[in-house]
Amino acid sequence: MKSDNTVTISRYRMATLIEQARFALIHAILLAIAFVSVMPFVWMFFGSFKSYVELTSGESLVPLAWTVDNYRAIIFRANFPQAFWNSTIVSLIVTGCVVLTSAAAAYVFAKYRFWGKEQLFIVILSTMMVPFAVVLVPLYVTIADIGLNNKLGGVIVPVLFSTFGIFLMRQFLEGIPSDLIDAGRIDGASEWWIFSRIIIPLSTAPMAALAVFTFLFNWDNFLWPLVVLTSPKSQTLPLVLAGLRSLYWERYDMWAAGSMLTVAPVMLLYAVAQKQFIRGITMTGLKA
């Protein structure tokens, strides 16, 4: 009997050691992935405060002589403030519109019943399979015909709604009990009151996740603004940063400073909405 207990304890200890080794291996892999992902940003941050000579010839990660000349050069020479303002306007307007239109359309597809609803939703989802290069030319012709060429409106109007946003919000809204909506209708509430006072407050998590995705996409969008915006005063940040490569081909210090100024707002937005973002992705993912 004593021998059997000893064998059981040994097996338990062995299983515990194996489980601890497995967790240690998983954490080591995750730490390695995190290190590989974060190091470029760390290098870019410290590199933006180095001179060109130190950045190209120095071996230390941390600057030996800190300088902000790179930031001054970009801000005052590369039309950076105007581009930053243009990107902010485009990203905020598009993000707000996409979140509202996606929530409204998702509410219709999730809680309304009408003929051909599922077929229409499939057709909308199928537009995600169409490469943007296919619609680039006809979209540009349409924008030019309505007089939005070389204007921020030409960048904003085509992306005021998002198929991905409709899909993401619908996955969440299907989990809201219909009895809650029916109770509001019985009490005499209008559809707009139900949408604004019940649906939106309950959907803050997926809406925050969608807002982060949309803001990030439009902040970093390059191809469509490159086609539409030709005037330096109307260009966005990605276009200005691309222009730095032709003006300062080997000035990696200035590239690092410009990249930091571009990445900082996105990192700040994610830091503020991190909890809601993770919660929204988790809830919609479980529903899917």
N, C-alpha and C positions, 0 to 999 in steps of 0.2 A: 504493500500500500504506500509506504514511504517512497519507494522507488518510482511509483506511478506519479506521485506528486512532484517529485524532482524532475521527471521528464516533462510534465505539463508546464512547470515553471520555466524550464529551459526553452521549450518551444515558444512560450509567451515572450520571453526575453528576446529570442531570435526574431520573432515576428515584429516586435517593437523596434529592434535595431534595423530590420529591413525597411520598416515604414519610415523611420527617421532618416535613413539613407536616401530613400526615395524622395522625401520632402526636401532634403538638403540638395539633392541633384536638381530638382525642379527649381528651387530658389536660386541655385547657382546659374542655371540656364537663363532664368528671368533677369538676374542681375547683369549677366553678360549682354543680353539684348538691350536692357535699359542703358547700360554703359555705351554701347555702340550707337544708340539713338540719341543720347544726350550729349556726347562728346563733341559732335559738330557744332552744336549751339554754344557749348562752353568755349570752344576754340574761336568761334565767330565773335562771341562777346569780348573776350580778351584781345582778340586780333583787331577789333574796332578801335581800341585805345592804344594801339602800337603805331609807331612810324613805319613807313614802307621798308626802310632798311632793317629795322629790328624784326619786322614780320617775316621778311624773306631770308634773313641770315641768322636771326636769334634762335636759340634752342630752348629757351624758357617759355612755358605756357603763359605765365603771368607777366605782364609788361614790366620791364625794368624802368622805363620812363613813361609814365602815363601821359596821354595827350588827347585832346578833343578836337584837334585840327581836322580830322577826317569828317566829323559831324558838321563842323563849320563849313567845310568845303562843299559838302553835299547840299546843305540847307540853302546856302547863298549862291551856288553856281548851277545847280542842276534842276532848278524850278521845282524843288522838292515840296515846299509848303503848299503850292497850288495843287500838285498831284496828290498830296496827302488829303487835302480837303475834298478833291474830286472823288477819291476812293472812299472816303468816309460817307459822303452824300450817297453815292451809288450803293454801297453796302448796307447802310441803314435803311434806305427807302426800300430796296429790294427785300431785305430781311423782314421788315415789318409787313410788307404786302404779301410775301410768300407765306408767312405764318398765318395771317388772317385768311387768305384764300384757300390755303391747304386745310385749315380747320373747318371752314365753311363747307367746302366740297366733301371732305371726309365725313362730316356730320350727315350730309345728304346720303352718301353711299352706305353709311353704317346704320342709320336709324330710319330712313325713309323706304317705302316700298313702292316701286313703280315698274312698269313693264320694260324689260331690257336692261335692268340695272347692272346685273353681273356682266352682260355682254359689253355694255358701255364702259364698265370699269376695266375690263380686259383690253379694250381698244385703247384706253388711256394709258394703261401700263405698257402696251406694246410700243408706245412712242419712245420709251426708254431704250429700246433696241435699235433705234435709228441713229447712226453716227452723226455727230454735229456737222462734219464735213459735207454731208449730203445736203443739208438745208442751209449751208453757209451762204451760197450765192443767191438763191431766191430770197432768203431773209434779208440780205444786204440790199437787194433791189427794192424790196418792200419798204425798208426803213428809209432808203433814199427817196422813194416816191412820196412818202408822207412828210418829208422835210426834217428828219431827225438825224441825218448824216452829220458827223462831226459835232454831235451834241451828246451830253450825258443822257438825255432821254432815249437816244438810240441804243444805249447800253442797258438802260433800265427796263424799257417796255417789253422786250422779248422774254424777260425772265421774271415777270410779275407773278407767275404761278409755277409750281413745281410738281411734276408727276411723282417724284420720290417723296415729297412732302405729303401729298394726298395719301399715298400708300402708308407712310409711317403713321400719320394721324388716324387713318381708318383702322389700323391694327389696334390702336389703343381705344378708340371710341366704341368699338364693338364690345368692349368689356364693361362699359357703363350700363347699368341696369336700365332697361326700357321703362320699367315701372316708375322710375324717378322722373322721366320725361312725361309719361302719361299723367302722373300726379300733378305736374305743373299745368298741363293742358286742361285737366278737370277743374283746377282752381282758376281758370280763365287767363292764364299767361299766354302771351303771344309767342310765336316761334322765335322772334328776335330776342325776347326776354329770356326764353329758355336757353338759347344759344349763348347769350352774353352773361347770364347770371348762374347758369348751371354747367354748361359744357366747358366754357373757357376756364372757369376756376378749377374744374376737375382735371384739366388738361395742361396745367402749367409745366409739368415735367417733360412730356414729349414735345411741347412747344419750345421749351428751352433747348432741348437737343436739336430740334430742327433749326432754331435760330442760329446755333453755333455752326452747324453744317453749312447753312446758307451764307452766313457772314464770311466764313472762311473761304468758300468757293468764290464768292464775288470779290473778296479782297485780293485774292490771288489770280483772278481770271486774267488771262493774257490774250488769247487768240481773238475773241470777239472785239474787245476794245481796240486791239491793234488794227482790225479791219475798219472799224467805224470811226475812231478818233484819230484825226490826222494833225490837228492843231496842237502845239505844245501846251497851250493854256487849258485844253480839255483832256489831256492825257492823265491816266491813272498811275499809281505807283509802280506796278510791274513794267509799264512801258518806259517810265523814267529810269528804272533800274537797268532795263535792257539797253537804254541809251548810254548808260555809264560805261558799258563794255566797249563801246566805240570811242568814247571820249578818253577813258582811262583804261586802256586794254590790260595793262599789267598792274594796276593799282589795286591789289587785293585788300589793302587796308581800307580803301574807300568802299569797296564792295561789301566788306564786312560791316562797316558802319551803316551803309544803306540797307543792308539786309536786316540788321538789328532794328532799325527804325520801322521797317516793314513788319517784322515778326512781333514786335512788342505789343501792338494793340490786340493781335489775335491771342497771344499768351495771356494778356490781361483779361480779355473776355472769357477765355476758358477758365481762368482762375476764379472769376466771379461766379460763373454758372456751372462750375464743376459738379457739384452735388446734384443739381437738377438735370444736368446733361447725362450723368451716369444713371440716375434713376429713370430718366425717360428712355434711354436705350435699353435698360434692363426690362422695363415694363412692356415696351413694345416688342422686344425680342421674345419674352415669355409668351406673349399673345400669339406671335407668329408661329 
